[in-house]
Amino acid sequence: MEIGPASGSDARPRGYVIIMMLLLCIATFCEGYDFFIISLVIDILPGEFGVSMNYVIKVVLTLINVGAILGFFVIRLGDRFGRKPILLISLCGFTTFSVITAMSPSIWVFMAAQFIAKMFLVSQFGTAIVMTIEECPAKSRATCVALLQVAGGLGGAFAMIISKNILPVWGWRGMYWAGGAPLILAPALVLLIKETAHFSALKAAGAAAPPSLWHIWKTPSRKYVPAVGAIWFLGYLAYAGVIYFWVAFAKTERGWTVDQVGPAMAVAAVVGMTGYIVSGVMMDKIGRKLTGVIFFTAGAASLVWAFNAAGAMMLPSVVVSMFFIFAILPITSTFNAELFPTELRSNAAAWCNSLMGRPAQVAAPFIVGSIAGVAGGLGTAVSFLAIGPLAAALMIAFLLPETKGVDLDKLL
């Protein structure tokens, strides 16, 4: 795979781009870690803070994920102040509030700390995607974005692996203490990461920052915002479903123990994250649209399988589900970056991902918590979320153009 600058005379040395990708991968590692932690502590929090399981699902998870929506306001600042400062602020913010979460004396402090941590986590992820798109060559952009998602999968697997040692000794708080460790990367980001060449060239040319939150809706690019935002939302329904609820499903409806679900989810995360690489390579070979239709459709089918399987099919079903559902993220990220020009790219990521897509992480727990009782359990309730990726596959097929090989400097 070729690694290098996206285009233009301000080409980055190969060595620099490799270092940048390593640091950005560590940043996205944090998102995967945080996503998987909550699945481990869902059934612990009721006993810790004296609340019901339904309260944790419908209220705690819902309110925490509202923070992901507010990440919108942080990401869009990247079009005004640059990608690098927003990435640095987001990393410091997330790790600091992860530590504060570990010290929570009540469920309300837990929710508030995680609310803010989630806001910074989302802005960190979104900014890392934008930087990768702007600094990597056109023919391997999708693969590079997929590498960021692989790092997220590794973060989730890491959470599951260390949970067997941390939870028995340090409890759920130990998992959040560990979440503060990436703060040590801040000096490396300051010293080693540069502002992207695309953004620097834009500022050198005297281009003004978008004048308002609504600026993108006055540009030709506005036609893609609703579609990409809807695809993010529909895909995140499935992603939140398998990450948040499979552990609880396995324990409450299939009788699995903590010692069983931890290793199973670690295996599923490690094997499943190959979906990031496979989808990235496929996007660069056969195009974004066909790859998207294949993976979103298969993601819907595999989600239903994972939450209806039993016995020997439990592990294979969740592995297959994560393989296809994980791949939803780099596919949508690539569309989100390649459909918008440089001066709007952070704003587009903020609108489509944070403001329009991330609400699915609020909706999914609320939907599942609301219908689980009448639907007959978690399995049936989460299976209902498969409607999301199936609808997204149709939208990709009929509403989005092919963006393979698009010249970022010629987008309007």
Secondary structure, DSSP 4 states (H G I P E B T S, - for coil): ---S-SSSSSPPPHHHHHHHHHHHHHHHHHHHHHHHHHHHHTTTHHHHHT--HHHIIIIIHHHHHHHHHHHHHHHTTHHHH-HHHHHHHHHHHHHHHHHHHHT-SSHHHHHHHHHHHHHHHHHHHHHHHHHHHHHS-GGGHHHHHHHHHHHHHHHHHHHHHHHHHHHHHHHHHHHHHHTTGGGGGHHHHHHH----HHHHHHHHTTPPPPSSTTGGGGSGGGGGHHHHHHHHHHHHHHHHHHHHHHHHHHHHHS---HHHHHHHHHHHHHHHTHHHHHHHHHHHHH-HHHHHHHHHHHHHHHHHHHTT--GGGHHHHHHHHHHHHHHHHHHHHHHHHHTS-HHHHHHHHIIIIIIIITHHHHHHHHHHHHHHHHHTSHHHHHHGGGHHHHHHHHHHHHH----TT--GGG--
